[in-house]
Amino acid sequence: MATGQGGVRARQRELTRQTLLGQARRLFAEHGYAAVGLAQIVEAAGVTKGALYHHFSGKPEVFRAVLEEVQQEVGLRVARAADAEGDPWRQLIVGCQEFLTAATDPAVQRIMLVDGPAVLGWGEWRAMDEAASARHLADALTAVADAGLIAPQPVAPLAHLLSGAMNEAALWLATSPDPADLDRTRRALGELLEGLRIGSNWSPIAGN
């Protein structure tokens, strides 16, 4: 009986935690980290501050958990899109473009790209990013390098360059008033990646 009661309490605690994270995520996405207080989060979740402090030490830890959840979802979305392709090159292209599309969602962009680095600092944010979607990019680049599709080179610098470019593009797209800019940016990203491929006819000088 005690074990059963313990299981019920554990499920209730997890439900409370997920409710807090869900409401915090919604509020952070709508208003931004700085404009949201703990009182708003607990009121929206229908719990007490004591219940929140049972799970989190404060607002920064709540945000960190929300950011981790968002990054993991984006990483999973990228991995699923890439894994649906049959060859390493298509996996790289589709995975990168899926990340760009996912990161332009206003809620994802606000939490992951705007508030994330500002709240946690670049060091912690980068570590979390690398554990999520950036890891998939490094794996994809390693696969195309092993297949001889790009020139032999260290993967880490290239992965950081491409990740930075895609994050910056996502931030720009979030402020763009023209919906067609997403398709244009995806096309430009495809051409950029094509320039890495051995045997490609793409030329930045010719503007192809």
KOLVEX-197752 format. One line per field, with one value per atom (N, C-alpha, C): atom name; x, y, z. Coordinates in nm, 3 decimals. Layout:
// residues N
atom <- [CA, ...] .
X <- [X, ...] .
Y <- [Y, ...] .
Z <- [Z, ...] .
***
This chain:
// residues 208
atom <- [N, CA, C, N, CA, C, N, CA, C, N, CA, C, N, CA, C, N, CA, C, N, CA, C, N, CA, C, N, CA, C, N, CA, C, N, CA, C, N, CA, C, N, CA, C, N, CA, C, N, CA, C, N, CA, C, N, CA, C, N, CA, C, N, CA, C, N, CA, C, N, CA, C, N, CA, C, N, CA, C, N, CA, C, N, CA, C, N, CA, C, N, CA, C, N, CA, C, N, CA, C, N, CA, C, N, CA, C, N, CA, C, N, CA, C, N, CA, C, N, CA, C, N, CA, C, N, CA, C, N, CA, C, N, CA, C, N, CA, C, N, CA, C, N, CA, C, N, CA, C, N, CA, C, N, CA, C, N, CA, C, N, CA, C, N, CA, C, N, CA, C, N, CA, C, N, CA, C, N, CA, C, N, CA, C, N, CA, C, N, CA, C, N, CA, C, N, CA, C, N, CA, C, N, CA, C, N, CA, C, N, CA, C, N, CA, C, N, CA, C, N, CA, C, N, CA, C, N, CA, C, N, CA, C, N, CA, C, N, CA, C, N, CA, C, N, CA, C, N, CA, C, N, CA, C, N, CA, C, N, CA, C, N, CA, C, N, CA, C, N, CA, C, N, CA, C, N, CA, C, N, CA, C, N, CA, C, N, CA, C, N, CA, C, N, CA, C, N, CA, C, N, CA, C, N, CA, C, N, CA, C, N, CA, C, N, CA, C, N, CA, C, N, CA, C, N, CA, C, N, CA, C, N, CA, C, N, CA, C, N, CA, C, N, CA, C, N, CA, C, N, CA, C, N, CA, C, N, CA, C, N, CA, C, N, CA, C, N, CA, C, N, CA, C, N, CA, C, N, CA, C, N, CA, C, N, CA, C, N, CA, C, N, CA, C, N, CA, C, N, CA, C, N, CA, C, N, CA, C, N, CA, C, N, CA, C, N, CA, C, N, CA, C, N, CA, C, N, CA, C, N, CA, C, N, CA, C, N, CA, C, N, CA, C, N, CA, C, N, CA, C, N, CA, C, N, CA, C, N, CA, C, N, CA, C, N, CA, C, N, CA, C, N, CA, C, N, CA, C, N, CA, C, N, CA, C, N, CA, C, N, CA, C, N, CA, C, N, CA, C, N, CA, C, N, CA, C, N, CA, C, N, CA, C, N, CA, C, N, CA, C, N, CA, C, N, CA, C, N, CA, C, N, CA, C, N, CA, C, N, CA, C, N, CA, C, N, CA, C, N, CA, C, N, CA, C, N, CA, C, N, CA, C, N, CA, C, N, CA, C, N, CA, C, N, CA, C, N, CA, C, N, CA, C, N, CA, C, N, CA, C, N, CA, C, N, CA, C, N, CA, C, N, CA, C, N, CA, C, N, CA, C, N, CA, C, N, CA, C, N, CA, C, N, CA, C, N, CA, C, N, CA, C, N, CA, C, N, CA, C, N, CA, C, N, CA, C, N, CA, C, N, CA, C, N, CA, C, N, CA, C, N, CA, C, N, CA, C, N, CA, C, N, CA, C, N, CA, C, N, CA, C, N, CA, C, N, CA, C, N, CA, C, N, CA, C, N, CA, C, N, CA, C, N, CA, C, N, CA, C, N, CA, C, N, CA, C, N, CA, C, N, CA, C, N, CA, C] .
X <- [0.083, 0.000, 0.086, 0.193, 0.282, 0.347, 0.385, 0.448, 0.349, 0.224, 0.123, 0.100, 0.094, 0.075, 0.193, 0.313, 0.433, 0.431, 0.379, 0.370, 0.272, 0.161, 0.061, 0.120, 0.191, 0.252, 0.357, 0.433, 0.535, 0.470, 0.360, 0.289, 0.230, 0.180, 0.125, 0.234, 0.350, 0.462, 0.505, 0.511, 0.551, 0.446, 0.320, 0.213, 0.223, 0.251, 0.268, 0.385, 0.495, 0.614, 0.583, 0.517, 0.485, 0.387, 0.293, 0.199, 0.273, 0.365, 0.445, 0.527, 0.591, 0.672, 0.585, 0.468, 0.381, 0.334, 0.294, 0.249, 0.364, 0.481, 0.598, 0.639, 0.636, 0.673, 0.580, 0.452, 0.356, 0.381, 0.403, 0.425, 0.557, 0.663, 0.792, 0.783, 0.710, 0.697, 0.617, 0.513, 0.426, 0.485, 0.553, 0.593, 0.744, 0.821, 0.965, 0.999, 1.119, 1.162, 1.152, 1.202, 1.210, 1.075, 0.972, 0.840, 0.754, 0.806, 0.727, 0.781, 0.692, 0.730, 0.684, 0.742, 0.701, 0.554, 0.505, 0.363, 0.273, 0.310, 0.229, 0.232, 0.349, 0.362, 0.279, 0.289, 0.214, 0.064, 0.026, -0.116, -0.171, -0.096, -0.141, -0.146, -0.052, -0.046, -0.145, -0.199, -0.294, -0.230, -0.105, -0.034, 0.022, 0.083, 0.143, 0.290, 0.348, 0.491, 0.571, 0.519, 0.587, 0.598, 0.493, 0.497, 0.602, 0.612, 0.714, 0.854, 0.875, 1.008, 1.042, 0.943, 0.971, 1.043, 1.018, 1.076, 1.192, 1.186, 1.284, 1.333, 1.458, 1.515, 1.469, 1.419, 1.374, 1.344, 1.319, 1.281, 1.390, 1.519, 1.621, 1.620, 1.596, 1.593, 1.468, 1.357, 1.236, 1.263, 1.326, 1.353, 1.449, 1.550, 1.646, 1.576, 1.482, 1.407, 1.320, 1.260, 1.179, 1.266, 1.380, 1.472, 1.519, 1.553, 1.597, 1.489, 1.366, 1.252, 1.237, 1.247, 1.234, 1.348, 1.471, 1.586, 1.575, 1.529, 1.515, 1.409, 1.300, 1.195, 1.245, 1.320, 1.376, 1.474, 1.560, 1.656, 1.588, 1.480, 1.406, 1.340, 1.287, 1.225, 1.328, 1.446, 1.554, 1.595, 1.612, 1.656, 1.554, 1.427, 1.324, 1.321, 1.333, 1.331, 1.452, 1.569, 1.691, 1.688, 1.641, 1.641, 1.544, 1.450, 1.357, 1.422, 1.540, 1.612, 1.705, 1.735, 1.807, 1.957, 2.012, 2.157, 2.210, 2.339, 2.396, 2.382, 2.395, 2.389, 2.248, 2.148, 2.011, 1.978, 2.033, 2.010, 2.066, 2.183, 2.241, 2.154, 2.117, 2.039, 1.904, 1.833, 1.698, 1.704, 1.803, 1.816, 1.841, 1.930, 1.960, 1.838, 1.768, 1.651, 1.537, 1.527, 1.425, 1.455, 1.582, 1.619, 1.582, 1.612, 1.581, 1.431, 1.352, 1.208, 1.157, 1.207, 1.163, 1.201, 1.320, 1.371, 1.303, 1.230, 1.160, 1.021, 0.978, 0.854, 0.871, 0.779, 0.798, 0.826, 0.755, 0.774, 0.912, 0.953, 1.085, 1.194, 1.176, 1.276, 1.294, 1.184, 1.191, 1.265, 1.229, 1.288, 1.429, 1.448, 1.575, 1.684, 1.649, 1.752, 1.767, 1.659, 1.666, 1.695, 1.604, 1.620, 1.722, 1.736, 1.826, 1.967, 2.038, 2.173, 2.177, 2.075, 2.074, 2.055, 1.971, 1.940, 2.050, 2.094, 2.188, 2.333, 2.358, 2.495, 2.533, 2.625, 2.659, 2.719, 2.801, 2.866, 2.767, 2.675, 2.576, 2.480, 2.441, 2.350, 2.412, 2.540, 2.607, 2.616, 2.646, 2.655, 2.521, 2.412, 2.280, 2.246, 2.282, 2.256, 2.331, 2.456, 2.536, 2.480, 2.420, 2.362, 2.231, 2.175, 2.047, 2.071, 2.027, 2.030, 2.171, 2.263, 2.397, 2.467, 2.435, 2.495, 2.453, 2.328, 2.281, 2.354, 2.383, 2.456, 2.597, 2.664, 2.799, 2.798, 2.699, 2.688, 2.666, 2.581, 2.552, 2.676, 2.749, 2.873, 2.977, 2.985, 3.078, 3.042, 2.912, 2.867, 2.902, 2.881, 2.912, 3.063, 3.139, 3.285, 3.335, 3.281, 3.321, 3.283, 3.176, 3.133, 3.211, 3.302, 3.381, 3.305, 3.196, 3.113, 3.161, 3.237, 3.301, 3.450, 3.527, 3.672, 3.704, 3.805, 3.845, 3.881, 3.824, 3.847, 3.792, 3.840, 3.781, 3.635, 3.550, 3.407, 3.365, 3.428, 3.383, 3.378, 3.483, 3.475, 3.362, 3.346, 3.241, 3.103, 3.086, 2.957, 2.923, 3.022, 2.996, 2.964, 3.034, 3.007, 2.865, 2.826, 2.693, 2.584, 2.608, 2.510, 2.490, 2.599, 2.589, 2.515, 2.542, 2.474, 2.324, 2.287, 2.145, 2.073, 2.139, 2.077, 2.055, 2.154, 2.142, 2.032, 2.023, 1.917, 1.779, 1.767, 1.639, 1.599, 1.696, 1.667, 1.623, 1.689, 1.651, 1.511, 1.482, 1.352, 1.240, 1.269, 1.167, 1.122, 1.205, 1.170, 1.131, 1.138, 1.108, 0.956, 0.909, 0.765, 0.720, 0.814, 0.782, 0.787, 0.673, 0.672, 0.758, 0.777, 0.856, 1.004, 1.047, 1.188, 1.232, 1.140, 1.177, 1.219, 1.140, 1.177, 1.307, 1.325, 1.448, 1.569, 1.552, 1.662, 1.692, 1.590, 1.612, 1.687, 1.651, 1.720, 1.866, 1.889, 2.026, 2.108, 2.046, 2.115, 2.151, 2.059, 2.088, 2.205, 2.210, 2.320, 2.452, 2.446, 2.566, 2.621, 2.533, 2.577, 2.626, 2.559, 2.600, 2.742, 2.783, 2.919, 3.025, 2.986, 3.081, 3.103, 3.009, 3.011, 3.115, 3.192, 3.292, 3.223, 3.270, 3.212, 3.096, 3.063, 2.953, 2.991, 2.893, 2.915, 2.884, 2.844, 2.807, 2.929, 2.913, 3.023, 2.974, 3.030, 2.986, 3.021, 3.128, 3.170, 3.070, 3.031, 2.937, 2.795, 2.772, 2.639, 2.538, 2.583, 2.491, 2.418] .
Y <- [-0.121, 0.000, 0.126, 0.121, 0.237, 0.264, 0.153, 0.169, 0.230, 0.187, 0.242, 0.389, 0.427, 0.568, 0.651, 0.593, 0.663, 0.685, 0.584, 0.599, 0.706, 0.715, 0.819, 0.956, 0.970, 1.099, 1.139, 1.041, 1.070, 1.118, 1.054, 1.097, 1.236, 1.265, 1.397, 1.505, 1.472, 1.567, 1.593, 1.486, 1.503, 1.581, 1.557, 1.633, 1.780, 1.810, 1.949, 2.012, 1.938, 1.991, 2.020, 1.927, 1.946, 2.062, 2.079, 2.191, 2.323, 2.330, 2.451, 2.482, 2.380, 2.401, 2.444, 2.383, 2.420, 2.564, 2.606, 2.745, 2.843, 2.806, 2.893, 2.908, 2.799, 2.805, 2.899, 2.888, 2.975, 3.121, 3.149, 3.288, 3.343, 3.263, 3.309, 3.336, 3.251, 3.269, 3.394, 3.421, 3.534, 3.668, 3.669, 3.796, 3.814, 3.707, 3.715, 3.691, 3.642, 3.605, 3.720, 3.836, 3.948, 3.995, 3.979, 4.032, 3.934, 3.815, 3.712, 3.691, 3.696, 3.671, 3.534, 3.489, 3.360, 3.359, 3.473, 3.480, 3.450, 3.498, 3.470, 3.322, 3.260, 3.119, 3.032, 3.053, 2.968, 2.994, 3.118, 3.147, 3.075, 3.081, 3.015, 2.864, 2.810, 2.664, 2.618, 2.713, 2.676, 2.608, 2.645, 2.587, 2.699, 2.662, 2.760, 2.780, 2.889, 2.910, 2.800, 2.748, 2.637, 2.516, 2.490, 2.377, 2.401, 2.526, 2.556, 2.537, 2.587, 2.575, 2.431, 2.346, 2.203, 2.144, 2.202, 2.150, 2.235, 2.365, 2.457, 2.556, 2.598, 2.692, 2.836, 2.863, 2.997, 3.008, 3.130, 3.151, 3.109, 3.137, 3.092, 2.941, 2.863, 2.718, 2.673, 2.743, 2.713, 2.738, 2.852, 2.885, 2.783, 2.743, 2.646, 2.516, 2.471, 2.349, 2.367, 2.485, 2.514, 2.516, 2.583, 2.590, 2.451, 2.370, 2.234, 2.156, 2.173, 2.106, 2.153, 2.283, 2.338, 2.288, 2.292, 2.248, 2.100, 2.020, 1.877, 1.852, 1.928, 1.913, 1.951, 2.060, 2.100, 1.995, 1.946, 1.844, 1.718, 1.677, 1.559, 1.583, 1.702, 1.734, 1.729, 1.783, 1.779, 1.636, 1.556, 1.418, 1.336, 1.357, 1.282, 1.317, 1.445, 1.488, 1.432, 1.438, 1.389, 1.237, 1.168, 1.021, 0.967, 1.050, 1.006, 1.002, 1.063, 1.065, 0.944, 0.907, 0.783, 0.793, 0.912, 0.922, 1.036, 1.032, 1.131, 1.275, 1.299, 1.436, 1.494, 1.417, 1.463, 1.478, 1.393, 1.405, 1.537, 1.577, 1.704, 1.821, 1.822, 1.931, 1.945, 1.833, 1.836, 1.869, 1.815, 1.845, 1.992, 2.052, 2.194, 2.280, 2.248, 2.328, 2.309, 2.189, 2.166, 2.245, 2.255, 2.337, 2.482, 2.530, 2.669, 2.695, 2.605, 2.620, 2.615, 2.519, 2.504, 2.626, 2.679, 2.790, 2.923, 2.929, 3.053, 3.058, 2.952, 2.958, 3.065, 3.161, 3.273, 3.229, 3.127, 3.081, 3.020, 2.938, 2.875, 2.980, 3.074, 3.179, 3.264, 3.300, 3.384, 3.313, 3.188, 3.114, 3.066, 3.010, 2.943, 3.037, 3.139, 3.221, 3.360, 3.415, 3.550, 3.545, 3.483, 3.482, 3.380, 3.269, 3.164, 3.212, 3.269, 3.318, 3.431, 3.517, 3.632, 3.588, 3.490, 3.447, 3.356, 3.260, 3.160, 3.193, 3.284, 3.311, 3.222, 3.272, 3.199, 3.062, 3.051, 2.924, 2.812, 2.836, 2.733, 2.711, 2.821, 2.806, 2.721, 2.746, 2.668, 2.521, 2.494, 2.355, 2.284, 2.352, 2.292, 2.276, 2.375, 2.369, 2.253, 2.234, 2.125, 1.989, 1.981, 1.855, 1.823, 1.924, 1.905, 1.905, 2.010, 2.010, 2.020, 2.091, 2.105, 1.971, 1.879, 1.746, 1.674, 1.692, 1.629, 1.687, 1.817, 1.879, 1.822, 1.809, 1.753, 1.609, 1.533, 1.393, 1.388, 1.477, 1.478, 1.518, 1.616, 1.658, 1.547, 1.477, 1.364, 1.256, 1.232, 1.129, 1.166, 1.293, 1.331, 1.335, 1.369, 1.367, 1.225, 1.133, 0.992, 0.932, 0.984, 0.934, 0.999, 1.091, 1.158, 1.261, 1.312, 1.409, 1.552, 1.577, 1.706, 1.684, 1.788, 1.775, 1.736, 1.651, 1.614, 1.738, 1.750, 1.866, 1.839, 1.913, 1.898, 1.939, 1.860, 1.885, 1.997, 2.006, 2.100, 2.245, 2.298, 2.437, 2.460, 2.365, 2.379, 2.373, 2.285, 2.273, 2.403, 2.464, 2.589, 2.703, 2.706, 2.810, 2.799, 2.677, 2.657, 2.681, 2.635, 2.655, 2.804, 2.879, 3.023, 3.092, 3.051, 3.111, 3.084, 2.962, 2.927, 2.996, 3.006, 3.078, 3.225, 3.287, 3.427, 3.444, 3.351, 3.358, 3.347, 3.259, 3.242, 3.369, 3.436, 3.562, 3.669, 3.674, 3.772, 3.744, 3.616, 3.580, 3.615, 3.611, 3.642, 3.787, 3.874, 4.016, 4.054, 3.958, 3.989, 3.997, 4.100, 4.111, 4.030, 3.974, 3.904, 3.753, 3.683, 3.537, 3.462, 3.521, 3.454, 3.447, 3.524, 3.522, 3.387, 3.310, 3.178, 3.089, 3.086, 3.005, 3.055, 3.186, 3.241, 3.202, 3.205, 3.169, 3.020, 2.939, 2.794, 2.765, 2.837, 2.818, 2.863, 2.976, 3.024, 2.927, 2.870, 2.771, 2.648, 2.604, 2.490, 2.517, 2.637, 2.672, 2.682, 2.732, 2.739, 2.600, 2.510, 2.373, 2.304, 2.331, 2.272, 2.313, 2.433, 2.479, 2.398, 2.323, 2.239, 2.105, 2.066, 1.931, 1.917, 1.813, 1.784, 1.757, 1.823, 1.804, 1.896, 1.984, 2.076, 2.181, 2.227, 2.334, 2.472, 2.475, 2.600, 2.690, 2.819, 2.913, 3.042, 3.085, 3.211, 3.330, 3.318, 3.429, 3.446, 3.333, 3.339, 3.369, 3.348, 3.378, 3.271, 3.148, 3.040, 2.995] .
Z <- [0.000, 0.000, 0.000, 0.082, 0.088, -0.046, -0.111, -0.243, -0.341, -0.335, -0.424, -0.399, -0.271, -0.238, -0.284, -0.269, -0.315, -0.464, -0.539, -0.683, -0.723, -0.650, -0.678, -0.651, -0.539, -0.506, -0.610, -0.657, -0.758, -0.887, -0.925, -1.047, -1.029, -0.910, -0.884, -0.889, -0.832, -0.837, -0.980, -1.061, -1.201, -1.278, -1.248, -1.314, -1.279, -1.152, -1.110, -1.183, -1.193, -1.262, -1.409, -1.476, -1.617, -1.637, -1.543, -1.552, -1.537, -1.441, -1.422, -1.547, -1.605, -1.725, -1.843, -1.856, -1.967, -1.960, -1.841, -1.825, -1.836, -1.779, -1.790, -1.935, -2.008, -2.151, -2.227, -2.199, -2.268, -2.234, -2.107, -2.064, -2.117, -2.111, -2.164, -2.314, -2.386, -2.531, -2.564, -2.486, -2.515, -2.471, -2.357, -2.297, -2.284, -2.296, -2.273, -2.128, -2.104, -1.970, -1.871, -1.908, -1.814, -1.767, -1.849, -1.816, -1.737, -1.711, -1.642, -1.501, -1.403, -1.264, -1.217, -1.107, -1.052, -1.014, -0.965, -0.926, -1.044, -1.163, -1.282, -1.317, -1.302, -1.338, -1.246, -1.115, -1.022, -1.032, -1.060, -1.076, -1.199, -1.309, -1.432, -1.414, -1.335, -1.314, -1.208, -1.129, -1.025, -0.906, -0.875, -0.762, -0.675, -0.563, -0.474, -0.509, -0.457, -0.475, -0.409, -0.300, -0.233, -0.324, -0.402, -0.496, -0.603, -0.648, -0.748, -0.692, -0.570, -0.508, -0.472, -0.468, -0.447, -0.569, -0.685, -0.810, -0.861, -0.838, -0.896, -0.790, -0.804, -0.707, -0.733, -0.852, -0.886, -1.034, -1.079, -1.219, -1.317, -1.291, -1.387, -1.410, -1.304, -1.321, -1.396, -1.373, -1.450, -1.598, -1.628, -1.767, -1.828, -1.753, -1.805, -1.845, -1.762, -1.793, -1.917, -1.930, -2.049, -2.173, -2.165, -2.279, -2.318, -2.221, -2.250, -2.324, -2.281, -2.345, -2.490, -2.513, -2.648, -2.737, -2.687, -2.766, -2.800, -2.707, -2.734, -2.839, -2.835, -2.935, -3.074, -3.082, -3.211, -3.261, -3.171, -3.210, -3.260, -3.194, -3.236, -3.371, -3.392, -3.521, -3.633, -3.608, -3.708, -3.737, -3.632, -3.650, -3.728, -3.699, -3.770, -3.918, -3.948, -4.088, -4.162, -4.098, -4.162, -4.180, -4.078, -4.084, -4.189, -4.233, -4.336, -4.474, -4.485, -4.613, -4.624, -4.749, -4.771, -4.785, -4.801, -4.818, -4.732, -4.698, -4.605, -4.652, -4.782, -4.829, -4.810, -4.847, -4.829, -4.680, -4.597, -4.454, -4.402, -4.450, -4.409, -4.455, -4.583, -4.639, -4.568, -4.560, -4.502, -4.353, -4.282, -4.140, -4.114, -4.192, -4.175, -4.205, -4.311, -4.348, -4.249, -4.192, -4.091, -3.964, -3.928, -3.813, -3.837, -3.957, -3.989, -3.980, -4.031, -4.026, -3.882, -3.804, -3.665, -3.582, -3.606, -3.525, -3.557, -3.666, -3.698, -3.636, -3.571, -3.494, -3.386, -3.375, -3.281, -3.138, -3.090, -2.953, -2.935, -3.031, -3.025, -3.035, -3.125, -3.146, -3.020, -2.956, -2.836, -2.723, -2.699, -2.587, -2.619, -2.737, -2.767, -2.814, -2.893, -2.955, -2.894, -2.841, -2.784, -2.634, -2.558, -2.413, -2.365, -2.436, -2.391, -2.361, -2.459, -2.432, -2.330, -2.331, -2.240, -2.095, -2.071, -1.935, -1.879, -1.958, -1.908, -1.935, -2.029, -2.070, -2.187, -2.270, -2.393, -2.365, -2.259, -2.232, -2.205, -2.113, -2.080, -2.196, -2.263, -2.376, -2.486, -2.517, -2.621, -2.584, -2.456, -2.412, -2.430, -2.398, -2.415, -2.562, -2.643, -2.787, -2.852, -2.810, -2.866, -2.827, -2.709, -2.665, -2.738, -2.803, -2.873, -3.024, -3.094, -3.240, -3.298, -3.231, -3.287, -3.298, -3.208, -3.215, -3.344, -3.384, -3.508, -3.629, -3.626, -3.736, -3.745, -3.632, -3.632, -3.683, -3.641, -3.688, -3.839, -3.890, -4.033, -4.113, -4.065, -4.134, -4.130, -4.019, -4.011, -4.112, -4.128, -4.223, -4.367, -4.406, -4.543, -4.566, -4.461, -4.474, -4.489, -4.410, -4.418, -4.553, -4.612, -4.744, -4.858, -4.826, -4.928, -5.008, -4.951, -5.023, -5.005, -4.899, -4.880, -4.855, -4.872, -4.854, -4.710, -4.691, -4.554, -4.473, -4.355, -4.270, -4.131, -4.030, -3.897, -3.900, -3.838, -3.843, -3.747, -3.632, -3.528, -3.577, -3.642, -3.688, -3.788, -3.880, -3.981, -3.917, -3.820, -3.752, -3.678, -3.612, -3.542, -3.639, -3.752, -3.851, -3.905, -3.943, -3.999, -3.894, -3.771, -3.664, -3.638, -3.631, -3.610, -3.722, -3.845, -3.960, -3.956, -3.921, -3.918, -3.803, -3.687, -3.575, -3.611, -3.674, -3.714, -3.818, -3.912, -4.013, -3.949, -3.850, -3.781, -3.708, -3.645, -3.577, -3.675, -3.790, -3.891, -3.945, -3.970, -4.023, -3.926, -3.798, -3.697, -3.706, -3.761, -3.773, -3.915, -4.006, -4.145, -4.167, -4.236, -4.261, -4.382, -4.456, -4.580, -4.558, -4.562, -4.542, -4.644, -4.762, -4.866, -4.830, -4.729, -4.692, -4.636, -4.579, -4.530, -4.646, -4.754, -4.871, -4.933, -4.937, -4.993, -4.909, -4.778, -4.690, -4.697, -4.705, -4.720, -4.850, -4.957, -5.084, -5.074, -5.008, -4.991, -4.907, -4.805, -4.722, -4.804, -4.889, -4.975, -5.069, -5.122, -5.212, -5.136, -5.014, -4.931, -4.901, -4.866, -4.838, -4.965, -5.076, -5.204, -5.239, -5.197, -5.224, -5.154, -5.051, -4.979, -5.048, -5.133, -5.188, -5.298, -5.291, -5.393, -5.526, -5.631, -5.763, -5.793, -5.699, -5.721, -5.824, -5.902, -5.999, -5.940, -5.811, -5.747, -5.733, -5.759, -5.747, -5.686, -5.571, -5.511, -5.597, -5.680, -5.767, -5.882, -5.939, -6.051, -6.004, -5.872, -5.818, -5.848, -5.872, -5.901, -5.773] .
***
